[in-house]
């Protein structure tokens, strides 16, 4: 699953570099999905 998280981070970086291509809402959804992936990998509870 580590690779999956790395890929998600790469996907997340893309709209940050090209911010005009994504709306704030879409960017927020990517952040939320990334957090979900990370939490499922390494639960902090």
Order of alpha helices (4+ residues) and beta strands (2+ residues): alpha-alpha
